[in-house]
Amino acid sequence: MDKKKVVIALGGNALGKDIEEQKEAVAKTAKVIVDLAQQGMDIIVTHGNGPQVGMIQNAMDNLIVMQQNYKQVPLPTSVAMSQGYIGIDLQNAIKYELLSRKIDGKVSTILSQVEVDKNDPAFNNPTKPIGRFLTKEEAQENEKNGIRCMEDAGRGYRIVVASPMPKRIRELETIKTLVGAGHIVITCGGGGIPVVSDEEGRLVGVNAVIDKDNASSLLASQLGADHLVILTAVEKVAINWGKENQEWLSDLTVEQAKEYIAQEQFAKGSMLPKVEAAIRFAQSGEGRHALITLLDKAAAGIAGETGTVIHS
């Protein structure tokens, strides 16, 4: 009998704000992942990188200010850096957890490029702030050079980039091979390194940020996963959030979820993209279920005991 495949999408904020916090966070995450692996599941782990890629981009931007002979580091390069250093911490934490339980398991991190459409309308409306805070004068100079900037919560100006939809995971066959060989695979960090394919078939990085839940949904669909588990800061999805009639949801059909979206029940910057990604996965194949819940409730959620399940 084939093992169940489970894609677990970790939030970037759940990994801490610095290297020490990250090491503590991944130790906790590793226990949950190994618990699921011990139940006989194939596990594929994706993760966000918001705080981490911001830290890297800030460092690279500040280096240019201090050392003018250095050139701008492209955002796809910073995403690749974040995939590497988050991935190795996760990989080592999972390996140590396996070792502590005397399990002979294999863990691999795959730096992954995710192809987007160069004509995606998101490129005409960049909305994702990145990098260090700029003065108004610096932002105006960027705008003159065609680099879009916007004010960020009254704290200053920042460069903004597009968030296009993922279309193709270029390392998919490698991921499939490793999963088939029994590896716990860590991949698609930060939504993947954003690339487009040029006329000669070369992959070229683009200044964009891919939503990690959208990338995780695509990955889970193409791997033929049974479950997509999107981990967040609450145990269940709610409607009428923060009101007297707030209601926690345990089970949603795709149609019900779409109706709540039409009612604008989910916040655009937080729960809405998670629900939309869950819907896309649930619609991608028969018997596929998406789960939204807390990290330490993942196993219980897969068992149908908690969390919000979205299905067709």
ROMARDREN-8740 format. One record per residue (C-alpha): residue number from 1; residue in three letters; x, y negated, z. Coordinates in nm, 3 decimals, padded with zeros to 5 digits. Layout:
BEGIN
{i: NUM&aa: ALA&east: X&north: Y&up: Z}
...
//
This chain:
BEGIN
{i: 1&aa: MET&east: 00.000&north: 00.000&up: 00.000}
{i: 2&aa: ASP&east: 00.134&north: -00.343&up: -00.095}
{i: 3&aa: LYS&east: 00.225&north: -00.579&up: 00.183}
{i: 4&aa: LYS&east: 00.023&north: -00.895&up: 00.229}
{i: 5&aa: LYS&east: 00.207&north: -01.200&up: 00.098}
{i: 6&aa: VAL&east: 00.182&north: -01.511&up: 00.315}
{i: 7&aa: VAL&east: 00.311&north: -01.857&up: 00.221}
{i: 8&aa: ILE&east: 00.362&north: -02.072&up: 00.530}
{i: 9&aa: ALA&east: 00.386&north: -02.449&up: 00.472}
{i: 10&aa: LEU&east: 00.564&north: -02.631&up: 00.756}
{i: 11&aa: GLY&east: 00.530&north: -03.007&up: 00.800}
{i: 12&aa: GLY&east: 00.846&north: -03.218&up: 00.787}
{i: 13&aa: ASN&east: 00.755&north: -03.394&up: 01.111}
{i: 14&aa: ALA&east: 00.734&north: -03.054&up: 01.283}
{i: 15&aa: LEU&east: 01.108&north: -03.016&up: 01.220}
{i: 16&aa: GLY&east: 01.206&north: -03.310&up: 01.442}
{i: 17&aa: LYS&east: 01.359&north: -03.650&up: 01.374}
{i: 18&aa: ASP&east: 01.726&north: -03.557&up: 01.398}
{i: 19&aa: ILE&east: 01.956&north: -03.255&up: 01.379}
{i: 20&aa: GLU&east: 01.929&north: -03.160&up: 01.747}
{i: 21&aa: GLU&east: 01.547&north: -03.181&up: 01.747}
{i: 22&aa: GLN&east: 01.545&north: -02.976&up: 01.428}
{i: 23&aa: LYS&east: 01.747&north: -02.693&up: 01.581}
{i: 24&aa: GLU&east: 01.503&north: -02.677&up: 01.874}
{i: 25&aa: ALA&east: 01.201&north: -02.687&up: 01.641}
{i: 26&aa: VAL&east: 01.322&north: -02.413&up: 01.406}
{i: 27&aa: ALA&east: 01.389&north: -02.179&up: 01.698}
{i: 28&aa: LYS&east: 01.019&north: -02.198&up: 01.785}
{i: 29&aa: THR&east: 00.917&north: -02.166&up: 01.420}
{i: 30&aa: ALA&east: 01.138&north: -01.859&up: 01.376}
{i: 31&aa: LYS&east: 00.948&north: -01.670&up: 01.648}
{i: 32&aa: VAL&east: 00.616&north: -01.724&up: 01.467}
{i: 33&aa: ILE&east: 00.763&north: -01.619&up: 01.132}
{i: 34&aa: VAL&east: 00.922&north: -01.303&up: 01.270}
{i: 35&aa: ASP&east: 00.599&north: -01.216&up: 01.455}
{i: 36&aa: LEU&east: 00.422&north: -01.214&up: 01.116}
{i: 37&aa: ALA&east: 00.703&north: -01.023&up: 00.947}
{i: 38&aa: GLN&east: 00.677&north: -00.757&up: 01.219}
{i: 39&aa: GLN&east: 00.313&north: -00.713&up: 01.122}
{i: 40&aa: GLY&east: 00.433&north: -00.595&up: 00.781}
{i: 41&aa: MET&east: 00.377&north: -00.915&up: 00.585}
{i: 42&aa: ASP&east: 00.598&north: -01.064&up: 00.314}
{i: 43&aa: ILE&east: 00.675&north: -01.417&up: 00.429}
{i: 44&aa: ILE&east: 00.762&north: -01.717&up: 00.213}
{i: 45&aa: VAL&east: 00.831&north: -02.042&up: 00.399}
{i: 46&aa: THR&east: 00.800&north: -02.392&up: 00.253}
{i: 47&aa: HIS&east: 00.855&north: -02.715&up: 00.441}
{i: 48&aa: GLY&east: 00.820&north: -03.089&up: 00.429}
{i: 49&aa: ASN&east: 01.116&north: -03.325&up: 00.450}
{i: 50&aa: GLY&east: 00.971&north: -03.672&up: 00.513}
{i: 51&aa: PRO&east: 01.187&north: -03.781&up: 00.808}
{i: 52&aa: GLN&east: 01.490&north: -03.588&up: 00.684}
{i: 53&aa: VAL&east: 01.502&north: -03.716&up: 00.325}
{i: 54&aa: GLY&east: 01.433&north: -04.066&up: 00.458}
{i: 55&aa: MET&east: 01.736&north: -04.037&up: 00.688}
{i: 56&aa: ILE&east: 01.955&north: -03.917&up: 00.399}
{i: 57&aa: GLN&east: 01.832&north: -04.186&up: 00.160}
{i: 58&aa: ASN&east: 01.884&north: -04.456&up: 00.424}
{i: 59&aa: ALA&east: 02.239&north: -04.336&up: 00.486}
{i: 60&aa: MET&east: 02.315&north: -04.337&up: 00.114}
{i: 61&aa: ASP&east: 02.157&north: -04.681&up: 00.065}
{i: 62&aa: ASN&east: 02.355&north: -04.824&up: 00.357}
{i: 63&aa: LEU&east: 02.676&north: -04.676&up: 00.217}
{i: 64&aa: ILE&east: 02.622&north: -04.877&up: -00.101}
{i: 65&aa: VAL&east: 02.578&north: -05.194&up: 00.104}
{i: 66&aa: MET&east: 02.902&north: -05.130&up: 00.296}
{i: 67&aa: GLN&east: 03.104&north: -04.979&up: 00.010}
{i: 68&aa: GLN&east: 03.010&north: -05.148&up: -00.315}
{i: 69&aa: ASN&east: 03.221&north: -04.910&up: -00.525}
{i: 70&aa: TYR&east: 02.967&north: -04.633&up: -00.449}
{i: 71&aa: LYS&east: 02.672&north: -04.591&up: -00.683}
{i: 72&aa: GLN&east: 02.308&north: -04.532&up: -00.595}
{i: 73&aa: VAL&east: 02.232&north: -04.170&up: -00.503}
{i: 74&aa: PRO&east: 01.921&north: -04.054&up: -00.694}
{i: 75&aa: LEU&east: 01.623&north: -03.941&up: -00.487}
{i: 76&aa: PRO&east: 01.626&north: -03.586&up: -00.636}
{i: 77&aa: THR&east: 01.983&north: -03.550&up: -00.503}
{i: 78&aa: SER&east: 01.869&north: -03.652&up: -00.154}
{i: 79&aa: VAL&east: 01.582&north: -03.401&up: -00.175}
{i: 80&aa: ALA&east: 01.834&north: -03.130&up: -00.265}
{i: 81&aa: MET&east: 02.047&north: -03.228&up: 00.035}
{i: 82&aa: SER&east: 01.746&north: -03.208&up: 00.264}
{i: 83&aa: GLN&east: 01.650&north: -02.865&up: 00.126}
{i: 84&aa: GLY&east: 01.999&north: -02.739&up: 00.206}
{i: 85&aa: TYR&east: 02.035&north: -02.862&up: 00.560}
{i: 86&aa: ILE&east: 01.678&north: -02.783&up: 00.667}
{i: 87&aa: GLY&east: 01.697&north: -02.446&up: 00.493}
{i: 88&aa: ILE&east: 02.018&north: -02.337&up: 00.661}
{i: 89&aa: ASP&east: 01.883&north: -02.424&up: 01.007}
{i: 90&aa: LEU&east: 01.561&north: -02.230&up: 00.938}
{i: 91&aa: GLN&east: 01.752&north: -01.939&up: 00.786}
{i: 92&aa: ASN&east: 01.992&north: -01.909&up: 01.078}
{i: 93&aa: ALA&east: 01.712&north: -01.940&up: 01.336}
{i: 94&aa: ILE&east: 01.511&north: -01.663&up: 01.167}
{i: 95&aa: LYS&east: 01.820&north: -01.442&up: 01.136}
{i: 96&aa: TYR&east: 01.896&north: -01.489&up: 01.506}
{i: 97&aa: GLU&east: 01.536&north: -01.408&up: 01.601}
{i: 98&aa: LEU&east: 01.552&north: -01.090&up: 01.391}
{i: 99&aa: LEU&east: 01.883&north: -00.998&up: 01.553}
{i: 100&aa: SER&east: 01.749&north: -01.058&up: 01.904}
{i: 101&aa: ARG&east: 01.466&north: -00.813&up: 01.828}
{i: 102&aa: LYS&east: 01.711&north: -00.564&up: 01.673}
{i: 103&aa: ILE&east: 01.545&north: -00.594&up: 01.332}
{i: 104&aa: ASP&east: 01.757&north: -00.555&up: 01.021}
{i: 105&aa: GLY&east: 01.598&north: -00.828&up: 00.815}
{i: 106&aa: LYS&east: 01.710&north: -01.041&up: 00.520}
{i: 107&aa: VAL&east: 01.658&north: -01.417&up: 00.491}
{i: 108&aa: SER&east: 01.740&north: -01.639&up: 00.192}
{i: 109&aa: THR&east: 01.709&north: -02.009&up: 00.116}
{i: 110&aa: ILE&east: 01.650&north: -02.106&up: -00.247}
{i: 111&aa: LEU&east: 01.712&north: -02.464&up: -00.357}
{i: 112&aa: SER&east: 01.418&north: -02.512&up: -00.590}
{i: 113&aa: GLN&east: 01.337&north: -02.750&up: -00.872}
{i: 114&aa: VAL&east: 00.972&north: -02.825&up: -00.939}
{i: 115&aa: GLU&east: 00.880&north: -02.953&up: -01.282}
{i: 116&aa: VAL&east: 00.629&north: -03.234&up: -01.323}
{i: 117&aa: ASP&east: 00.471&north: -03.391&up: -01.631}
{i: 118&aa: LYS&east: 00.664&north: -03.701&up: -01.736}
{i: 119&aa: ASN&east: 00.329&north: -03.847&up: -01.848}
{i: 120&aa: ASP&east: 00.159&north: -03.787&up: -01.512}
{i: 121&aa: PRO&east: -00.049&north: -04.101&up: -01.437}
{i: 122&aa: ALA&east: 00.110&north: -04.113&up: -01.089}
{i: 123&aa: PHE&east: 00.420&north: -04.264&up: -01.254}
{i: 124&aa: ASN&east: 00.212&north: -04.571&up: -01.340}
{i: 125&aa: ASN&east: 00.107&north: -04.614&up: -00.977}
{i: 126&aa: PRO&east: 00.393&north: -04.534&up: -00.737}
{i: 127&aa: THR&east: 00.271&north: -04.523&up: -00.377}
{i: 128&aa: LYS&east: 00.526&north: -04.326&up: -00.169}
{i: 129&aa: PRO&east: 00.767&north: -04.552&up: 00.028}
{i: 130&aa: ILE&east: 01.125&north: -04.427&up: 00.058}
{i: 131&aa: GLY&east: 01.462&north: -04.543&up: 00.186}
{i: 132&aa: ARG&east: 01.564&north: -04.833&up: 00.406}
{i: 133&aa: PHE&east: 01.362&north: -05.146&up: 00.478}
{i: 134&aa: LEU&east: 01.441&north: -05.438&up: 00.250}
{i: 135&aa: THR&east: 01.415&north: -05.813&up: 00.286}
{i: 136&aa: LYS&east: 01.163&north: -05.995&up: 00.070}
{i: 137&aa: GLU&east: 01.451&north: -06.127&up: -00.140}
{i: 138&aa: GLU&east: 01.592&north: -05.776&up: -00.196}
{i: 139&aa: ALA&east: 01.247&north: -05.649&up: -00.291}
{i: 140&aa: GLN&east: 01.198&north: -05.934&up: -00.539}
{i: 141&aa: GLU&east: 01.537&north: -05.860&up: -00.697}
{i: 142&aa: ASN&east: 01.439&north: -05.492&up: -00.731}
{i: 143&aa: GLU&east: 01.109&north: -05.587&up: -00.895}
{i: 144&aa: LYS&east: 01.301&north: -05.798&up: -01.151}
{i: 145&aa: ASN&east: 01.498&north: -05.482&up: -01.236}
{i: 146&aa: GLY&east: 01.183&north: -05.273&up: -01.275}
{i: 147&aa: ILE&east: 01.205&north: -05.103&up: -00.931}
{i: 148&aa: ARG&east: 00.866&north: -05.113&up: -00.762}
{i: 149&aa: CYS&east: 00.852&north: -05.222&up: -00.396}
{i: 150&aa: MET&east: 00.575&north: -05.278&up: -00.144}
{i: 151&aa: GLU&east: 00.537&north: -05.405&up: 00.209}
{i: 152&aa: ASP&east: 00.523&north: -05.118&up: 00.458}
{i: 153&aa: ALA&east: 00.304&north: -05.173&up: 00.766}
{i: 154&aa: GLY&east: 00.441&north: -05.522&up: 00.831}
{i: 155&aa: ARG&east: 00.790&north: -05.386&up: 00.897}
{i: 156&aa: GLY&east: 00.951&north: -05.502&up: 00.574}
{i: 157&aa: TYR&east: 00.962&north: -05.396&up: 00.210}
{i: 158&aa: ARG&east: 01.052&north: -05.056&up: 00.073}
{i: 159&aa: ILE&east: 01.099&north: -04.898&up: -00.267}
{i: 160&aa: VAL&east: 00.797&north: -04.689&up: -00.372}
{i: 161&aa: VAL&east: 00.801&north: -04.389&up: -00.602}
{i: 162&aa: ALA&east: 00.540&north: -04.174&up: -00.774}
{i: 163&aa: SER&east: 00.388&north: -03.854&up: -00.633}
{i: 164&aa: PRO&east: 00.306&north: -03.646&up: -00.944}
{i: 165&aa: MET&east: 00.140&north: -03.304&up: -00.938}
{i: 166&aa: PRO&east: 00.372&north: -03.002&up: -00.955}
{i: 167&aa: LYS&east: 00.340&north: -02.798&up: -01.276}
{i: 168&aa: ARG&east: 00.611&north: -02.533&up: -01.268}
{i: 169&aa: ILE&east: 00.849&north: -02.388&up: -01.010}
{i: 170&aa: ARG&east: 01.165&north: -02.328&up: -01.206}
{i: 171&aa: GLU&east: 01.316&north: -02.075&up: -00.962}
{i: 172&aa: LEU&east: 00.994&north: -01.870&up: -00.941}
{i: 173&aa: GLU&east: 01.144&north: -01.547&up: -01.081}
{i: 174&aa: THR&east: 01.434&north: -01.565&up: -00.834}
{i: 175&aa: ILE&east: 01.187&north: -01.612&up: -00.549}
{i: 176&aa: LYS&east: 00.978&north: -01.315&up: -00.670}
{i: 177&aa: THR&east: 01.288&north: -01.095&up: -00.690}
{i: 178&aa: LEU&east: 01.396&north: -01.178&up: -00.335}
{i: 179&aa: VAL&east: 01.048&north: -01.130&up: -00.191}
{i: 180&aa: GLY&east: 01.028&north: -00.796&up: -00.371}
{i: 181&aa: ALA&east: 01.361&north: -00.699&up: -00.214}
{i: 182&aa: GLY&east: 01.225&north: -00.763&up: 00.135}
{i: 183&aa: HIS&east: 01.370&north: -01.109&up: 00.201}
{i: 184&aa: ILE&east: 01.199&north: -01.379&up: 00.404}
{i: 185&aa: VAL&east: 01.238&north: -01.664&up: 00.156}
{i: 186&aa: ILE&east: 01.265&north: -02.036&up: 00.237}
{i: 187&aa: THR&east: 01.197&north: -02.250&up: -00.069}
{i: 188&aa: CYS&east: 01.024&north: -02.553&up: -00.224}
{i: 189&aa: GLY&east: 01.151&north: -02.775&up: 00.057}
{i: 190&aa: GLY&east: 01.005&north: -03.124&up: 00.048}
{i: 191&aa: GLY&east: 00.778&north: -03.020&up: -00.238}
{i: 192&aa: GLY&east: 01.078&north: -02.926&up: -00.449}
{i: 193&aa: ILE&east: 01.344&north: -03.125&up: -00.632}
{i: 194&aa: PRO&east: 01.135&north: -03.325&up: -00.884}
{i: 195&aa: VAL&east: 01.243&north: -03.270&up: -01.244}
{i: 196&aa: VAL&east: 01.118&north: -03.305&up: -01.600}
{i: 197&aa: SER&east: 01.232&north: -03.109&up: -01.904}
{i: 198&aa: ASP&east: 01.392&north: -03.317&up: -02.180}
{i: 199&aa: GLU&east: 01.362&north: -03.254&up: -02.554}
{i: 200&aa: GLU&east: 01.659&north: -03.017&up: -02.548}
{i: 201&aa: GLY&east: 01.522&north: -02.817&up: -02.254}
{i: 202&aa: ARG&east: 01.753&north: -02.961&up: -01.989}
{i: 203&aa: LEU&east: 01.612&north: -03.037&up: -01.646}
{i: 204&aa: VAL&east: 01.644&north: -03.401&up: -01.547}
{i: 205&aa: GLY&east: 01.572&north: -03.532&up: -01.198}
{i: 206&aa: VAL&east: 01.306&north: -03.802&up: -01.164}
{i: 207&aa: ASN&east: 01.249&north: -04.063&up: -00.897}
{i: 208&aa: ALA&east: 00.944&north: -03.905&up: -00.737}
{i: 209&aa: VAL&east: 00.817&north: -03.720&up: -00.429}
{i: 210&aa: ILE&east: 00.609&north: -03.405&up: -00.472}
{i: 211&aa: ASP&east: 00.356&north: -03.334&up: -00.200}
{i: 212&aa: LYS&east: 00.477&north: -03.019&up: -00.022}
{i: 213&aa: ASP&east: 00.122&north: -02.883&up: 00.025}
{i: 214&aa: ASN&east: 00.056&north: -02.913&up: -00.350}
{i: 215&aa: ALA&east: 00.385&north: -02.738&up: -00.424}
{i: 216&aa: SER&east: 00.307&north: -02.470&up: -00.165}
{i: 217&aa: SER&east: -00.037&north: -02.411&up: -00.318}
{i: 218&aa: LEU&east: 00.117&north: -02.370&up: -00.664}
{i: 219&aa: LEU&east: 00.384&north: -02.135&up: -00.529}
{i: 220&aa: ALA&east: 00.131&north: -01.924&up: -00.340}
{i: 221&aa: SER&east: -00.089&north: -01.899&up: -00.651}
{i: 222&aa: GLN&east: 00.196&north: -01.795&up: -00.879}
{i: 223&aa: LEU&east: 00.332&north: -01.542&up: -00.630}
{i: 224&aa: GLY&east: -00.013&north: -01.384&up: -00.597}
{i: 225&aa: ALA&east: -00.015&north: -01.451&up: -00.223}
{i: 226&aa: ASP&east: -00.304&north: -01.335&up: -00.007}
{i: 227&aa: HIS&east: -00.282&north: -01.628&up: 00.233}
{i: 228&aa: LEU&east: -00.163&north: -01.987&up: 00.219}
{i: 229&aa: VAL&east: -00.110&north: -02.117&up: 00.572}
{i: 230&aa: ILE&east: -00.083&north: -02.496&up: 00.596}
{i: 231&aa: LEU&east: 00.043&north: -02.593&up: 00.939}
{i: 232&aa: THR&east: -00.053&north: -02.928&up: 01.086}
{i: 233&aa: ALA&east: -00.101&north: -03.108&up: 01.417}
{i: 234&aa: VAL&east: -00.450&north: -02.974&up: 01.493}
{i: 235&aa: GLU&east: -00.590&north: -02.623&up: 01.539}
{i: 236&aa: LYS&east: -00.884&north: -02.681&up: 01.303}
{i: 237&aa: VAL&east: -01.011&north: -02.928&up: 01.046}
{i: 238&aa: ALA&east: -01.286&north: -03.160&up: 01.169}
{i: 239&aa: ILE&east: -01.559&north: -03.375&up: 01.019}
{i: 240&aa: ASN&east: -01.672&north: -03.704&up: 01.175}
{i: 241&aa: TRP&east: -01.320&north: -03.731&up: 01.316}
{i: 242&aa: GLY&east: -01.294&north: -03.941&up: 01.632}
{i: 243&aa: LYS&east: -01.670&north: -03.993&up: 01.658}
{i: 244&aa: GLU&east: -01.920&north: -03.866&up: 01.916}
{i: 245&aa: ASN&east: -02.050&north: -03.611&up: 01.666}
{i: 246&aa: GLN&east: -01.704&north: -03.479&up: 01.571}
{i: 247&aa: GLU&east: -01.732&north: -03.116&up: 01.461}
{i: 248&aa: TRP&east: -01.452&north: -02.858&up: 01.429}
{i: 249&aa: LEU&east: -01.481&north: -02.635&up: 01.124}
{i: 250&aa: SER&east: -01.388&north: -02.265&up: 01.125}
{i: 251&aa: ASP&east: -01.502&north: -02.145&up: 00.784}
{i: 252&aa: LEU&east: -01.547&north: -02.342&up: 00.464}
{i: 253&aa: THR&east: -01.634&north: -02.238&up: 00.112}
{i: 254&aa: VAL&east: -01.471&north: -02.432&up: -00.168}
{i: 255&aa: GLU&east: -01.807&north: -02.593&up: -00.244}
{i: 256&aa: GLN&east: -01.853&north: -02.706&up: 00.117}
{i: 257&aa: ALA&east: -01.501&north: -02.846&up: 00.129}
{i: 258&aa: LYS&east: -01.559&north: -03.040&up: -00.194}
{i: 259&aa: GLU&east: -01.881&north: -03.184&up: -00.052}
{i: 260&aa: TYR&east: -01.699&north: -03.308&up: 00.260}
{i: 261&aa: ILE&east: -01.433&north: -03.464&up: 00.035}
{i: 262&aa: ALA&east: -01.709&north: -03.644&up: -00.157}
{i: 263&aa: GLN&east: -01.833&north: -03.775&up: 00.180}
{i: 264&aa: GLU&east: -01.477&north: -03.902&up: 00.251}
{i: 265&aa: GLN&east: -01.458&north: -03.695&up: 00.568}
{i: 266&aa: PHE&east: -01.081&north: -03.639&up: 00.546}
{i: 267&aa: ALA&east: -00.815&north: -03.907&up: 00.584}
{i: 268&aa: LYS&east: -00.628&north: -03.976&up: 00.260}
{i: 269&aa: GLY&east: -00.282&north: -03.983&up: 00.414}
{i: 270&aa: SER&east: -00.312&north: -03.673&up: 00.630}
{i: 271&aa: MET&east: -00.587&north: -03.409&up: 00.609}
{i: 272&aa: LEU&east: -00.724&north: -03.479&up: 00.259}
{i: 273&aa: PRO&east: -00.419&north: -03.352&up: 00.063}
{i: 274&aa: LYS&east: -00.407&north: -03.039&up: 00.280}
{i: 275&aa: VAL&east: -00.772&north: -02.958&up: 00.212}
{i: 276&aa: GLU&east: -00.729&north: -03.028&up: -00.160}
{i: 277&aa: ALA&east: -00.424&north: -02.799&up: -00.176}
{i: 278&aa: ALA&east: -00.617&north: -02.530&up: 00.013}
{i: 279&aa: ILE&east: -00.905&north: -02.555&up: -00.236}
{i: 280&aa: ARG&east: -00.672&north: -02.513&up: -00.534}
{i: 281&aa: PHE&east: -00.522&north: -02.198&up: -00.386}
{i: 282&aa: ALA&east: -00.860&north: -02.050&up: -00.287}
{i: 283&aa: GLN&east: -00.981&north: -02.105&up: -00.645}
{i: 284&aa: SER&east: -00.671&north: -01.950&up: -00.803}
{i: 285&aa: GLY&east: -00.765&north: -01.585&up: -00.757}
{i: 286&aa: GLU&east: -01.014&north: -01.344&up: -00.609}
{i: 287&aa: GLY&east: -00.988&north: -01.282&up: -00.236}
{i: 288&aa: ARG&east: -00.742&north: -01.563&up: -00.168}
{i: 289&aa: HIS&east: -00.776&north: -01.752&up: 00.158}
{i: 290&aa: ALA&east: -00.617&north: -02.077&up: 00.272}
{i: 291&aa: LEU&east: -00.576&north: -02.145&up: 00.643}
{i: 292&aa: ILE&east: -00.515&north: -02.481&up: 00.812}
{i: 293&aa: THR&east: -00.404&north: -02.461&up: 01.175}
{i: 294&aa: LEU&east: -00.127&north: -02.510&up: 01.431}
{i: 295&aa: LEU&east: 00.209&north: -02.334&up: 01.408}
{i: 296&aa: ASP&east: 00.156&north: -02.121&up: 01.718}
{i: 297&aa: LYS&east: -00.194&north: -02.023&up: 01.599}
{i: 298&aa: ALA&east: -00.081&north: -01.893&up: 01.258}
{i: 299&aa: ALA&east: -00.101&north: -01.523&up: 01.345}
{i: 300&aa: ALA&east: -00.439&north: -01.564&up: 01.517}
{i: 301&aa: GLY&east: -00.564&north: -01.763&up: 01.218}
{i: 302&aa: ILE&east: -00.461&north: -01.493&up: 00.969}
{i: 303&aa: ALA&east: -00.644&north: -01.246&up: 01.192}
{i: 304&aa: GLY&east: -00.958&north: -01.463&up: 01.160}
{i: 305&aa: GLU&east: -00.958&north: -01.574&up: 01.523}
{i: 306&aa: THR&east: -00.899&north: -01.950&up: 01.483}
{i: 307&aa: GLY&east: -00.806&north: -02.227&up: 01.241}
{i: 308&aa: THR&east: -01.004&north: -02.343&up: 00.940}
{i: 309&aa: VAL&east: -01.029&north: -02.090&up: 00.655}
{i: 310&aa: ILE&east: -01.113&north: -02.214&up: 00.305}
{i: 311&aa: HIS&east: -01.222&north: -01.952&up: 00.052}
{i: 312&aa: SER&east: -01.415&north: -01.922&up: -00.275}
//
